[in-house]
Every structure is written in structure tokens, then in C-alpha cells.
Amino acid sequence: MIEAQGLVKTFGSLRAVDGVGFTVRKGELYGLLGPNGAGKTTTMSMLAGLLAPDEGQIRFDGVDLAARPLEVKRGLGVVPQEPALYETLSARENLRFWGGLYGLSGRDLAAAVDHVLDLVGLSDRAAEPIRGYSGGMKRRLNLALGLVHRPHAVLMDEPTVGIDPQARLKILEAVKGVAAAGTTVIYTTHYLEEAEDLCDRIAIMDHGKILAEGTLEELIRRVGGRELVTVRGGFAPHALRVVVEALPGVTVTAEEPGRVVLTVDGSGRGAVEVLERVLGAGLDVQGVSVQPPSLNMLFLNLTGRELRD
């Protein structure tokens, strides 16, 4: 089990992590979901022992990370956002080197290397120098490095950023396999679909704080029966606000020139009445979309911006 309590980290005037706390159960796949700059990587760096928190405490299976770091790190795997690879070595050589640092040797090391190569789908390319690998292959090897010593818990920081769909799918399949085998995983991402597909529980994070936490079903229930209506066109946001402000159950959630996002209570005629009012106002409306309750909708309601922003 992983426990983080009251974590704070500042860099000059920037409070990158501001009182973050959570508990991850043994064998759970726990997601930290948020945009770039939310504080996810700083939180992971503290969990990995790479940064000391200014305030707060971290425990792994009851062991204080600050007091006994080597004991904790022996059972911990880390998959950093930037691949930590030796380009002139082969995948197998990279894995043997990192496995050796964790104390593996002989048959145990060879078996562990073979296992993770198969897990990430690189067995047939294992003897090649990785300088010839694609970005997706390097990401898959980076994942394997964090798993070669068969850790009890793994920290995975945005492991699929900037790769092709095929490589991304292979990594996601590997992550599911690791969690299914009983390994505790903390997984950061800014991809909604990854959090929805992978995670047992999700914490929504922004501006260094955890804004909401729960299973996907629990988080979506927080949205209630509301819908998200996005109106695009050649109009000023204020003009549309004037049109809808008198309607009950309608809130302007986000706006910019040519685009306004409304949260609409599902009671009554809901989005239908909003659309009738907007379309009948003579505004230059070029497109309208209606989204049912979702994780993205909750994030927008909590932060005032969509996750992709």
C-alpha cells in the first residue's frame, strides 16, 4: 500500500504540489489525471525519492520513504516520462544492466529480462542497438526497465506521450498485465481515455491539488444529470451569454471568441431548450455539440477548462 499525506513542493514562488494526499491499495491501478503543469510529475518524483517534499510524508507498506529510502526503492519500479536508455547498447544489454543494479544475476536476471522483453513485445528486436529503434519502441523498452526487477509497486509517468497508436496500445496492454498480476501501479496521464480504460480509481489533479477522487462511476455521478453543450461560431461570447443567462439550470462553464461551453441541467427540456434559444437568436452559429455526463465534463466543471487545453 502507498500512502501520501500532505505533500507540498515549491520552486521559488511556484507551489507545484499543494497539499496532495492519497492512499493506493495493494494491487490497485491508481491514476493521476491532469493537464501538463498540474503537478503530476513533481508528485511522482517525490514518490520515487528523487525529490524531497517540503512538507508531508510518504509510506510504502508502512515504511517511511524519507527514513528508509533504500529499503523502499528495492521494491519500487519507476518508468520516467523521459526514457533512460543507453543508445549504443541493445535492449537486452540495457535490461541486464538495470537488472544488475537491482541485484539480479545469473539465471534470475536472464529470466527476468526475457519476461519483460516478451511483455512489451521486443523479444525479436532485443539484440539490436536501440539507437535504431523508433520512438514507440524506446518507450516500450523504457517501460520494461521499470519492471525488470519485478517490483511490488511501479510509478509510471506519462508512458505513452508522443508515440504512435500501435506502440501506445502495446504499452497499455502491458500495463494492464502488470496490474492484473497484482503489482500496485500509480499511472499519470493527460489522456482521458487512458484513465477511463485502465484505472481502478482516478484522482483529478490541477494546479498542484487533487480536485476529486474515486472510481470512474463515482466521478461521473458527481456530474449528475447535466449535459455539456458546446456552441461554436462567429459570435462574441457575451452575446451568447445574454441569450442563455435567463434559462434555468444553464451555466457558462468556459468561453473564448467563437466558442462557449455550457453546462445544462438535464431536468426539463435541457439541451433542447438551450439550442432552440441560441439558434433563434440570430447569432452566427456554425456548430453545436452535446455531450452526456463524462469524466471530461467533470474536469471542465472543476477547473473551467477542458483537459486538452
Summary of the structure (lengths in Angstrom):
residues: 309
radius of gyration: 22.8
end to end distance: 33.0
largest distance: 76.0
contacts: 989
relative contact order: 0.14
helix: 37%
strand: 29%
